[in-house]
């Protein structure tokens, strides 16, 4: 492999690395010879994922129990990363998702939404990206290089019914990605890059019941999504890994402030 694509011996921090997409990315990076630092609130989930990844490569994975919305706690993690690793080559902000009170049913309207749950969804998806980027990005400024990947969504680009809070948060992630890319390149160095990936529809634990029935057939929502996806299928978590690899590696050294769709053509389809 061309050295510009190599991630071997580099150190990457992942929030949300115990989920479906984040777990797949963590496995991929360890297989490629990288070291991963998993950030999360659940000690049990972090330990289980660490044990899985260390079976691939011993001492490849490190964990910190931390809430990515807690700036003070993240600052402590930043100091430990700087001391123990002396570098942070990349950050992937995967923490996010939705909760029932912020997701409308088919029978509900906007006036049935739970405002407090909607605010929580905004916090974890938007500020759960903003806070770690600002706190851990400071390491990258000190060392003079790094790549940050945020996770956007199809919901940031068009009005997808039932998920107002999630949609607003991911639209904010897009804006923050572009803003932070400009800030890093214009005020610090062009070797710190900030991009985002907008996944299409991948089935995970959070959305499984929305998209599939217990007999593995599609729900009405699942059928609508497939009907508007030219590839006529949901994505496999592993299909994000190539884009992640590219954006983390030096092969994308002139790429910043961009949002990349990985969606089976969903965003390009007009429906006619």
Beta strands, then each sheet from edge to edge (+ up, - down):
strand 1: 11-15
strand 2: 35-40
strand 3: 61-65
strand 4: 90-93
strand 5: 146-151
strand 6: 192-199
strand 7: 259-262
sheet 1: 3+ 2+ 1+ 4+ 5+ 6+ 7+
end
